[in-house]
Amino acid sequence: MDAANIFHTGELARMSEVLDEAFALIGKDIVLAHAKDLSHDGDAGHEAAGHGKLNYDRYLSLLHASGFRGPLLLHGLSEAQIPGCVAFLREKLARVAKKGTLSSNQDE
């Protein structure tokens, strides 16, 4: 699953709906997940995780709810961005594991 790549132009306003639909269709079959971000509507995702518009609370909650426990690959980032992105994801993952439910955060 690469959530930053599933949005077509004009769909960012429907982020929760698009993510929910993707997970309804393939959630139980996900064996690998990507962690990168998208900077604007219509962008296929070329930003480091946490530096763009992807709702990571929702994305990671959906991964968790689907039973995914596989690797989460960081890419599209510089070496200097690694510590910040890892910290960002660890904080989000810890929150998801603690709550175990979907976040009520608004889409950006």
C-alpha positions in Angstrom: 0.0 0.0 0.0 1.3 3.4 -1.0 -1.3 5.9 0.2 0.5 8.9 -1.3 0.0 7.3 -4.8 -3.7 6.6 -4.7 -5.0 10.1 -5.1 -6.0 11.6 -8.5 -6.2 15.3 -9.1 -9.1 16.7 -7.1 -9.3 13.9 -4.6 -7.4 15.4 -1.6 -10.6 16.9 -0.2 -12.0 13.4 -0.1 -8.9 11.9 1.6 -10.7 9.9 4.3 -13.2 8.5 1.8 -10.5 7.5 -0.7 -8.3 5.9 2.0 -11.3 4.1 3.5 -12.3 2.7 0.1 -8.8 1.6 -0.7 -8.6 -0.3 2.6 -12.0 -1.8 2.2 -10.9 -3.2 -1.1 -7.4 -4.5 -0.3 -6.7 -3.9 3.4 -6.6 -7.6 4.4 -4.2 -8.3 1.5 -1.5 -5.7 2.3 1.9 -7.2 2.9 4.1 -4.0 2.5 3.3 -0.3 3.2 5.1 2.8 2.1 5.7 5.9 4.1 6.1 9.0 1.9 4.0 12.1 1.5 2.4 14.3 -1.2 2.9 18.0 -1.3 -0.2 19.1 -3.3 -3.2 17.8 -5.1 -2.4 15.7 -8.1 1.1 14.9 -6.9 2.0 11.2 -6.8 4.0 11.6 -3.6 7.5 12.9 -3.6 7.9 14.2 -0.1 9.2 12.6 3.1 6.7 11.2 5.5 5.2 13.9 7.7 6.2 16.7 5.3 3.0 16.9 3.2 -0.7 16.5 3.1 -1.3 12.8 3.8 -3.4 12.2 6.9 -1.0 9.8 8.6 -3.3 9.4 11.6 -6.0 7.9 9.3 -3.5 6.0 7.1 -1.8 4.3 10.0 -5.0 3.6 11.8 -6.4 1.9 8.7 -3.2 -0.2 8.4 -3.5 -1.2 12.1 -7.3 -1.9 11.8 -6.7 -4.1 8.7 -4.3 -6.3 10.7 -1.2 -5.1 8.9 2.0 -5.8 10.9 4.5 -5.8 8.1 7.3 -3.4 7.1 6.7 0.3 6.6 9.2 1.6 4.1 10.4 5.2 4.2 11.5 6.6 0.9 11.6 9.9 -1.0 13.6 11.5 1.7 17.2 12.7 2.3 19.6 11.2 4.8 19.2 14.4 6.9 15.4 13.8 7.1 15.6 10.2 8.4 15.7 10.9 12.1 12.7 13.3 12.0 10.7 11.0 9.8 11.4 8.0 12.0 10.4 10.0 15.1 7.2 11.2 13.3 6.2 7.6 12.4 7.1 6.1 15.8 5.0 8.7 17.5 2.0 8.1 15.2 2.3 4.4 15.4 2.5 4.5 19.2 -0.6 6.6 19.3 -2.5 4.2 16.9 -1.4 1.1 18.9 -2.6 2.8 22.1 -5.9 3.9 20.7 -6.5 1.0 18.3 -9.2 3.1 16.6 -9.5 5.6 13.7 -8.4 9.1 14.4 -11.0 11.9 14.3 -8.4 14.3 12.8 -9.6 16.4 9.9 -8.2 15.9 6.5 -5.8 18.7 5.5 
